[in-house]
Amino acid sequence: MDEKSKLLICLGAATAANCIPCFEHYFGKAKAGGLKNVEIQEAVDLASQVKKGAHLAIKNCINGLMGEAKEYDLPCDNQVSKSCCG
């Protein structure tokens, strides 16, 4: 795997984990490695979408366990499956 891909994955993982020190560390490495802000933002946006989907999926599970009818639409549900990331 190339270094750019590794850094983008690390930035996405740091975003999903809410780890500010990790994000700052890999952001510095990414900028030093020539990554553009638009590339970094795309990784952050994708990680945020996955995180939001996971959060809504657990809320749906909890609602189901409690007998609640409310179900949240998942952000990347492809209408074929009920997974948070299609």
MOPAC internal coordinates of N, CA, C and O (Angstrom, degrees):
PM7 1SCF
backbone

  N    0.0000 0     0.00 0     0.00 0    0    0    0
  C    1.4541 1     0.00 0     0.00 0    1    0    0
  C    1.5323 1   107.89 1     0.00 0    2    1    0
  O    1.2310 1   120.95 1   -41.92 1    3    2    1
  N    1.3094 1   115.78 1   138.08 1    3    2    1
  C    1.4585 1   119.30 1  -179.02 1    5    3    2
  C    1.5350 1   110.94 1   -75.27 1    6    5    3
  O    1.2310 1   121.07 1   -19.72 1    7    6    5
  N    1.3218 1   115.56 1   160.28 1    7    6    5
  C    1.4665 1   121.80 1  -175.18 1    9    7    6
  C    1.5268 1   112.42 1   -62.96 1   10    9    7
  O    1.2310 1   120.21 1   141.83 1   11   10    9
  N    1.3208 1   117.20 1   -38.17 1   11   10    9
  C    1.4639 1   121.21 1   179.24 1   13   11   10
  C    1.5274 1   110.60 1   -59.76 1   14   13   11
  O    1.2310 1   120.45 1   133.46 1   15   14   13
  N    1.3181 1   116.75 1   -46.54 1   15   14   13
  C    1.4708 1   120.52 1   179.19 1   17   15   14
  C    1.5187 1   111.12 1   -62.16 1   18   17   15
  O    1.2310 1   120.66 1   137.58 1   19   18   17
  N    1.3246 1   116.35 1   -42.42 1   19   18   17
  C    1.4705 1   120.25 1   178.53 1   21   19   18
  C    1.5278 1   111.05 1   -59.12 1   22   21   19
  O    1.2310 1   120.69 1   135.15 1   23   22   21
  N    1.3205 1   116.28 1   -44.85 1   23   22   21
  C    1.4645 1   120.06 1  -178.92 1   25   23   22
  C    1.5245 1   111.48 1   -65.80 1   26   25   23
  O    1.2310 1   120.13 1   139.41 1   27   26   25
  N    1.3201 1   117.35 1   -40.59 1   27   26   25
  C    1.4642 1   120.00 1   178.58 1   29   27   26
  C    1.5257 1   111.19 1   -65.16 1   30   29   27
  O    1.2310 1   120.27 1   141.70 1   31   30   29
  N    1.3243 1   117.08 1   -38.30 1   31   30   29
  C    1.4656 1   120.39 1   176.29 1   33   31   30
  C    1.5253 1   110.05 1   -64.45 1   34   33   31
  O    1.2310 1   120.23 1   135.84 1   35   34   33
  N    1.3170 1   117.17 1   -44.16 1   35   34   33
  C    1.4685 1   120.91 1   178.80 1   37   35   34
  C    1.5262 1   111.24 1   -61.24 1   38   37   35
  O    1.2310 1   120.17 1   138.58 1   39   38   37
  N    1.3131 1   117.29 1   -41.42 1   39   38   37
  C    1.4668 1   120.41 1   178.23 1   41   39   38
  C    1.5252 1   111.01 1   -65.06 1   42   41   39
  O    1.2310 1   120.37 1   138.94 1   43   42   41
  N    1.3142 1   116.91 1   -41.06 1   43   42   41
  C    1.4591 1   120.63 1   176.99 1   45   43   42
  C    1.5171 1   111.76 1   -64.23 1   46   45   43
  O    1.2310 1   120.53 1   136.48 1   47   46   45
  N    1.3281 1   116.59 1   -43.52 1   47   46   45
  C    1.4659 1   120.35 1   179.23 1   49   47   46
  C    1.5210 1   110.93 1   -64.51 1   50   49   47
  O    1.2310 1   120.19 1   138.51 1   51   50   49
  N    1.3210 1   117.23 1   -41.49 1   51   50   49
  C    1.4645 1   120.69 1   178.34 1   53   51   50
  C    1.5254 1   110.68 1   -62.90 1   54   53   51
  O    1.2310 1   120.47 1   141.26 1   55   54   53
  N    1.3188 1   116.71 1   -38.74 1   55   54   53
  C    1.4643 1   121.13 1   177.31 1   57   55   54
  C    1.5184 1   110.50 1   -63.38 1   58   57   55
  O    1.2310 1   120.28 1   130.24 1   59   58   57
  N    1.3184 1   117.06 1   -49.76 1   59   58   57
  C    1.4638 1   121.19 1  -178.43 1   61   59   58
  C    1.5257 1   111.92 1   -63.98 1   62   61   59
  O    1.2310 1   120.51 1   149.40 1   63   62   61
  N    1.3351 1   116.64 1   -30.60 1   63   62   61
  C    1.4660 1   121.07 1  -179.60 1   65   63   62
  C    1.5300 1   112.75 1   -88.11 1   66   65   63
  O    1.2310 1   120.19 1   177.69 1   67   66   65
  N    1.3221 1   117.23 1    -2.31 1   67   66   65
  C    1.4734 1   121.84 1  -176.11 1   69   67   66
  C    1.5214 1   112.07 1    56.56 1   70   69   67
  O    1.2310 1   120.39 1  -143.34 1   71   70   69
  N    1.3187 1   116.85 1    36.66 1   71   70   69
  C    1.4664 1   121.00 1  -177.77 1   73   71   70
  C    1.5287 1   109.42 1   -99.77 1   74   73   71
  O    1.2310 1   121.33 1   -84.74 1   75   74   73
  N    1.3151 1   115.06 1    95.26 1   75   74   73
  C    1.4684 1   120.08 1  -178.57 1   77   75   74
  C    1.5284 1   111.74 1   -62.27 1   78   77   75
  O    1.2310 1   118.96 1   133.29 1   79   78   77
  N    1.3493 1   119.58 1   -46.71 1   79   78   77
  C    1.4710 1   117.97 1   178.83 1   81   79   78
  C    1.5317 1   112.84 1   -59.26 1   82   81   79
  O    1.2310 1   120.46 1   141.33 1   83   82   81
  N    1.3294 1   116.72 1   -38.67 1   83   82   81
  C    1.4732 1   120.00 1   177.66 1   85   83   82
  C    1.5225 1   110.25 1   -64.42 1   86   85   83
  O    1.2310 1   120.85 1   134.22 1   87   86   85
  N    1.3379 1   115.97 1   -45.78 1   87   86   85
  C    1.4566 1   119.09 1  -179.01 1   89   87   86
  C    1.5239 1   110.38 1   -61.43 1   90   89   87
  O    1.2310 1   120.15 1   134.57 1   91   90   89
  N    1.3304 1   117.32 1   -45.43 1   91   90   89
  C    1.4654 1   120.36 1  -179.84 1   93   91   90
  C    1.5291 1   111.05 1   -60.60 1   94   93   91
  O    1.2310 1   120.55 1   138.70 1   95   94   93
  N    1.3219 1   116.55 1   -41.30 1   95   94   93
  C    1.4675 1   120.99 1   179.54 1   97   95   94
  C    1.5295 1   110.70 1   -61.20 1   98   97   95
  O    1.2310 1   120.82 1   127.43 1   99   98   97
  N    1.3286 1   116.04 1   -52.57 1   99   98   97
  C    1.4649 1   119.34 1  -177.02 1  101   99   98
  C    1.5225 1   112.73 1   -73.74 1  102  101   99
  O    1.2310 1   120.14 1   153.55 1  103  102  101
  N    1.3310 1   117.33 1   -26.45 1  103  102  101
  C    1.4622 1   120.00 1   174.92 1  105  103  102
  C    1.5275 1   109.69 1   -63.44 1  106  105  103
  O    1.2310 1   120.86 1   134.95 1  107  106  105
  N    1.3265 1   115.96 1   -45.05 1  107  106  105
  C    1.4671 1   119.87 1   177.48 1  109  107  106
  C    1.5207 1   111.94 1   -59.83 1  110  109  107
  O    1.2310 1   120.68 1   136.53 1  111  110  109
  N    1.3359 1   116.30 1   -43.47 1  111  110  109
  C    1.4635 1   120.23 1   178.39 1  113  111  110
  C    1.5296 1   110.97 1   -65.64 1  114  113  111
  O    1.2310 1   120.59 1   141.11 1  115  114  113
  N    1.3248 1   116.48 1   -38.89 1  115  114  113
  C    1.4625 1   120.54 1  -179.57 1  117  115  114
  C    1.5250 1   110.81 1   -65.02 1  118  117  115
  O    1.2310 1   120.43 1   134.27 1  119  118  117
  N    1.3196 1   116.79 1   -45.73 1  119  118  117
  C    1.4672 1   119.97 1   179.83 1  121  119  118
  C    1.5229 1   110.37 1   -64.80 1  122  121  119
  O    1.2310 1   120.41 1   138.79 1  123  122  121
  N    1.3395 1   116.82 1   -41.21 1  123  122  121
  C    1.4644 1   120.27 1   178.10 1  125  123  122
  C    1.5279 1   110.84 1   -65.20 1  126  125  123
  O    1.2310 1   120.48 1   151.23 1  127  126  125
  N    1.3159 1   116.68 1   -28.77 1  127  126  125
  C    1.4604 1   121.64 1   179.07 1  129  127  126
  C    1.5170 1   113.92 1   -85.30 1  130  129  127
  O    1.2310 1   120.33 1  -178.45 1  131  130  129
  N    1.3265 1   116.98 1     1.55 1  131  130  129
  C    1.4591 1   120.50 1   175.08 1  133  131  130
  C    1.5182 1   116.36 1    91.72 1  134  133  131
  O    1.2310 1   120.04 1  -172.14 1  135  134  133
  N    1.3308 1   117.53 1     7.86 1  135  134  133
  C    1.4635 1   118.46 1   177.89 1  137  135  134
  C    1.5223 1   109.94 1   -68.86 1  138  137  135
  O    1.2310 1   121.01 1   -37.22 1  139  138  137
  N    1.3086 1   115.68 1   142.78 1  139  138  137
  C    1.4657 1   121.88 1   179.93 1  141  139  138
  C    1.5266 1   109.80 1   -88.98 1  142  141  139
  O    1.2310 1   121.21 1   -26.72 1  143  142  141
  N    1.3288 1   115.29 1   153.28 1  143  142  141
  C    1.4634 1   120.14 1   179.06 1  145  143  142
  C    1.5239 1   112.11 1   -55.95 1  146  145  143
  O    1.2310 1   119.91 1   142.82 1  147  146  145
  N    1.3224 1   117.78 1   -37.18 1  147  146  145
  C    1.4618 1   121.06 1  -179.04 1  149  147  146
  C    1.5305 1   110.69 1   -63.89 1  150  149  147
  O    1.2310 1   119.75 1   143.83 1  151  150  149
  N    1.3261 1   118.08 1   -36.17 1  151  150  149
  C    1.4651 1   121.66 1   177.47 1  153  151  150
  C    1.5257 1   110.83 1   -68.41 1  154  153  151
  O    1.2310 1   121.22 1   137.03 1  155  154  153
  N    1.3194 1   115.28 1   -42.97 1  155  154  153
  C    1.4637 1   120.65 1   178.90 1  157  155  154
  C    1.5195 1   110.00 1   -64.24 1  158  157  155
  O    1.2310 1   120.34 1   136.57 1  159  158  157
  N    1.3242 1   116.96 1   -43.43 1  159  158  157
  C    1.4616 1   120.94 1  -179.51 1  161  159  158
  C    1.5188 1   111.33 1   -62.19 1  162  161  159
  O    1.2310 1   120.27 1   142.67 1  163  162  161
  N    1.3268 1   117.08 1   -37.33 1  163  162  161
  C    1.4659 1   119.79 1   178.44 1  165  163  162
  C    1.5308 1   110.81 1   -63.29 1  166  165  163
  O    1.2310 1   120.25 1   137.91 1  167  166  165
  N    1.3281 1   117.13 1   -42.09 1  167  166  165
  C    1.4712 1   120.65 1   177.50 1  169  167  166
  C    1.5212 1   110.79 1   -63.49 1  170  169  167
  O    1.2310 1   120.53 1   138.33 1  171  170  169
  N    1.3303 1   116.58 1   -41.67 1  171  170  169
  C    1.4705 1   121.48 1   178.57 1  173  171  170
  C    1.5254 1   110.37 1   -63.95 1  174  173  171
  O    1.2310 1   120.31 1   136.18 1  175  174  173
  N    1.3175 1   117.01 1   -43.82 1  175  174  173
  C    1.4677 1   120.75 1  -179.43 1  177  175  174
  C    1.5276 1   111.58 1   -63.80 1  178  177  175
  O    1.2310 1   120.27 1   138.09 1  179  178  177
  N    1.3245 1   117.08 1   -41.91 1  179  178  177
  C    1.4637 1   120.46 1   178.38 1  181  179  178
  C    1.5233 1   111.15 1   -64.36 1  182  181  179
  O    1.2310 1   120.56 1   136.21 1  183  182  181
  N    1.3269 1   116.54 1   -43.79 1  183  182  181
  C    1.4682 1   120.34 1   178.45 1  185  183  182
  C    1.5195 1   110.68 1   -62.75 1  186  185  183
  O    1.2310 1   120.46 1   140.28 1  187  186  185
  N    1.3098 1   116.73 1   -39.72 1  187  186  185
  C    1.4644 1   120.72 1   179.16 1  189  187  186
  C    1.5198 1   111.32 1   -65.04 1  190  189  187
  O    1.2310 1   120.31 1   142.23 1  191  190  189
  N    1.3275 1   117.00 1   -37.77 1  191  190  189
  C    1.4652 1   120.97 1   178.61 1  193  191  190
  C    1.5246 1   110.25 1   -65.42 1  194  193  191
  O    1.2310 1   120.13 1   135.92 1  195  194  193
  N    1.3216 1   117.35 1   -44.08 1  195  194  193
  C    1.4638 1   121.08 1   178.50 1  197  195  194
  C    1.5214 1   110.18 1   -63.15 1  198  197  195
  O    1.2310 1   120.64 1   136.13 1  199  198  197
  N    1.3330 1   116.37 1   -43.87 1  199  198  197
  C    1.4661 1   120.25 1  -179.68 1  201  199  198
  C    1.5285 1   110.48 1   -62.90 1  202  201  199
  O    1.2310 1   120.50 1   136.82 1  203  202  201
  N    1.3268 1   116.65 1   -43.18 1  203  202  201
  C    1.4647 1   119.96 1   179.19 1  205  203  202
  C    1.5250 1   110.27 1   -62.53 1  206  205  203
  O    1.2310 1   120.27 1   137.87 1  207  206  205
  N    1.3245 1   117.09 1   -42.13 1  207  206  205
  C    1.4591 1   120.91 1   178.69 1  209  207  206
  C    1.5136 1   111.87 1   -61.45 1  210  209  207
  O    1.2310 1   120.48 1   137.37 1  211  210  209
  N    1.3176 1   116.68 1   -42.63 1  211  210  209
  C    1.4650 1   120.61 1   178.92 1  213  211  210
  C    1.5201 1   110.71 1   -64.09 1  214  213  211
  O    1.2310 1   120.39 1   139.86 1  215  214  213
  N    1.3280 1   116.86 1   -40.14 1  215  214  213
  C    1.4653 1   120.96 1   179.37 1  217  215  214
  C    1.5330 1   110.94 1   -64.48 1  218  217  215
  O    1.2310 1   120.50 1   134.95 1  219  218  217
  N    1.3173 1   116.66 1   -45.05 1  219  218  217
  C    1.4606 1   119.62 1   179.10 1  221  219  218
  C    1.5251 1   111.53 1   -67.45 1  222  221  219
  O    1.2310 1   120.02 1   146.19 1  223  222  221
  N    1.3291 1   117.57 1   -33.81 1  223  222  221
  C    1.4652 1   120.52 1   177.95 1  225  223  222
  C    1.5253 1   110.87 1   -64.02 1  226  225  223
  O    1.2310 1   119.80 1   138.64 1  227  226  225
  N    1.3308 1   117.98 1   -41.36 1  227  226  225
  C    1.4682 1   119.76 1   178.49 1  229  227  226
  C    1.5231 1   110.11 1   -68.93 1  230  229  227
  O    1.2310 1   119.93 1   143.70 1  231  230  229
  N    1.3368 1   117.75 1   -36.30 1  231  230  229
  C    1.4646 1   119.71 1   176.19 1  233  231  230
  C    1.5256 1   110.58 1   -62.60 1  234  233  231
  O    1.2310 1   120.06 1   139.08 1  235  234  233
  N    1.3382 1   117.49 1   -40.92 1  235  234  233
  C    1.4619 1   120.81 1   177.30 1  237  235  234
  C    1.5217 1   110.81 1   -63.39 1  238  237  235
  O    1.2310 1   120.44 1   138.82 1  239  238  237
  N    1.3181 1   116.77 1   -41.18 1  239  238  237
  C    1.4638 1   121.11 1   178.57 1  241  239  238
  C    1.5274 1   110.49 1   -62.14 1  242  241  239
  O    1.2310 1   120.36 1   133.37 1  243  242  241
  N    1.3259 1   116.93 1   -46.63 1  243  242  241
  C    1.4654 1   121.49 1   179.52 1  245  243  242
  C    1.5222 1   110.27 1   -61.97 1  246  245  243
  O    1.2310 1   120.40 1   134.45 1  247  246  245
  N    1.3215 1   116.83 1   -45.55 1  247  246  245
  C    1.4677 1   120.25 1   178.19 1  249  247  246
  C    1.5223 1   110.73 1   -59.22 1  250  249  247
  O    1.2310 1   120.03 1   138.64 1  251  250  249
  N    1.3246 1   117.54 1   -41.36 1  251  250  249
  C    1.4539 1   121.04 1   178.36 1  253  251  250
  C    1.5197 1   112.01 1   -63.69 1  254  253  251
  O    1.2310 1   120.32 1   137.40 1  255  254  253
  N    1.3200 1   117.00 1   -42.60 1  255  254  253
  C    1.4606 1   120.98 1   178.67 1  257  255  254
  C    1.5227 1   111.77 1   -63.74 1  258  257  255
  O    1.2310 1   120.72 1   147.63 1  259  258  257
  N    1.3332 1   116.23 1   -32.37 1  259  258  257
  C    1.4626 1   120.73 1  -179.40 1  261  259  258
  C    1.5225 1   112.23 1   -89.20 1  262  261  259
  O    1.2310 1   120.15 1  -179.06 1  263  262  261
  N    1.3326 1   117.32 1     0.94 1  263  262  261
  C    1.4542 1   120.59 1   179.09 1  265  263  262
  C    1.5132 1   113.96 1    77.23 1  266  265  263
  O    1.2310 1   120.21 1  -161.69 1  267  266  265
  N    1.3101 1   117.21 1    18.31 1  267  266  265
  C    1.4647 1   121.80 1   178.30 1  269  267  266
  C    1.5289 1   109.40 1   -82.48 1  270  269  267
  O    1.2310 1   120.64 1   -38.38 1  271  270  269
  N    1.3058 1   116.38 1   141.62 1  271  270  269
  C    1.4644 1   120.88 1  -179.12 1  273  271  270
  C    1.5261 1   112.60 1   -83.33 1  274  273  271
  O    1.2310 1   120.29 1   160.08 1  275  274  273
  N    1.3362 1   117.05 1   -19.92 1  275  274  273
  C    1.4658 1   119.66 1  -175.58 1  277  275  274
  C    1.5228 1   110.55 1   -64.60 1  278  277  275
  O    1.2310 1   121.54 1   -50.12 1  279  278  277
  N    1.3358 1   114.66 1   129.88 1  279  278  277
  C    1.4550 1   120.77 1   176.04 1  281  279  278
  C    1.5203 1   108.35 1  -132.21 1  282  281  279
  O    1.2310 1   120.87 1   -49.05 1  283  282  281
  N    1.3183 1   115.94 1   130.95 1  283  282  281
  C    1.4562 1   122.02 1  -179.41 1  285  283  282
  C    1.5213 1   110.10 1   -86.96 1  286  285  283
  O    1.2310 1   120.62 1   -40.90 1  287  286  285
  N    1.3280 1   116.42 1   139.10 1  287  286  285
  C    1.4590 1   120.98 1   173.72 1  289  287  286
  C    1.5200 1   108.19 1   -72.46 1  290  289  287
  O    1.2310 1   120.62 1   -46.36 1  291  290  289
  N    1.3053 1   116.43 1   133.64 1  291  290  289
  C    1.4536 1   121.02 1  -179.42 1  293  291  290
  C    1.5220 1   109.31 1   -85.52 1  294  293  291
  O    1.2310 1   119.81 1   -39.91 1  295  294  293
  N    1.3409 1   117.96 1   140.09 1  295  294  293
  C    1.4681 1   121.25 1  -171.22 1  297  295  294
  C    1.5157 1   115.17 1   -63.73 1  298  297  295
  O    1.2310 1   119.97 1   153.66 1  299  298  297
  N    1.2976 1   117.65 1   -26.34 1  299  298  297
  C    1.4634 1   117.89 1  -178.79 1  301  299  298
  C    1.5250 1   111.06 1  -123.52 1  302  301  299
  O    1.2310 1   120.96 1  -150.89 1  303  302  301
  N    1.3256 1   115.77 1    29.11 1  303  302  301
  C    1.4584 1   120.75 1   176.96 1  305  303  302
  C    1.5219 1   108.08 1   -70.56 1  306  305  303
  O    1.2310 1   120.72 1   -56.12 1  307  306  305
  N    1.3157 1   116.22 1   123.88 1  307  306  305
  C    1.4652 1   119.60 1  -177.49 1  309  307  306
  C    1.5272 1   112.55 1   -88.92 1  310  309  307
  O    1.2310 1   120.27 1  -164.20 1  311  310  309
  N    1.3195 1   117.09 1    15.80 1  311  310  309
  C    1.4583 1   123.92 1   178.49 1  313  311  310
  C    1.5284 1   112.85 1    67.80 1  314  313  311
  O    1.2310 1   119.47 1  -178.87 1  315  314  313
  N    1.3218 1   118.62 1     1.13 1  315  314  313
  C    1.4580 1   121.56 1   177.61 1  317  315  314
  C    1.5224 1   109.64 1  -106.03 1  318  317  315
  O    1.2310 1   120.81 1   141.16 1  319  318  317
  N    1.3247 1   116.06 1   -38.84 1  319  318  317
  C    1.4600 1   120.27 1  -178.87 1  321  319  318
  C    1.5149 1   109.20 1  -120.98 1  322  321  319
  O    1.2310 1   120.42 1   -10.65 1  323  322  321
  N    1.3133 1   116.81 1   169.35 1  323  322  321
  C    1.4616 1   121.44 1   178.15 1  325  323  322
  C    1.5249 1   111.26 1  -108.22 1  326  325  323
  O    1.2310 1   119.86 1  -156.99 1  327  326  325
  N    1.3127 1   117.86 1    23.01 1  327  326  325
  C    1.4595 1   119.49 1   177.45 1  329  327  326
  C    1.5214 1   109.37 1   -83.04 1  330  329  327
  O    1.2310 1   120.72 1   -21.35 1  331  330  329
  N    1.3199 1   116.22 1   158.65 1  331  330  329
  C    1.4690 1   118.96 1  -175.70 1  333  331  330
  C    1.5234 1   112.46 1   -72.98 1  334  333  331
  O    1.2310 1   120.12 1   161.32 1  335  334  333
  N    1.2936 1   117.37 1   -18.68 1  335  334  333
  C    1.4659 1   119.33 1  -176.25 1  337  335  334
  C    1.5171 1   112.51 1  -124.84 1  338  337  335
  O    1.2310 1   120.66 1  -153.02 1  339  338  337
  N    1.3108 1   116.34 1    26.98 1  339  338  337
  C    1.4490 1   120.83 1   174.33 1  341  339  338
  C    1.4852 1   112.91 1    74.25 1  342  341  339
  O    1.2310 1   120.10 1   180.00 1  343  342  341

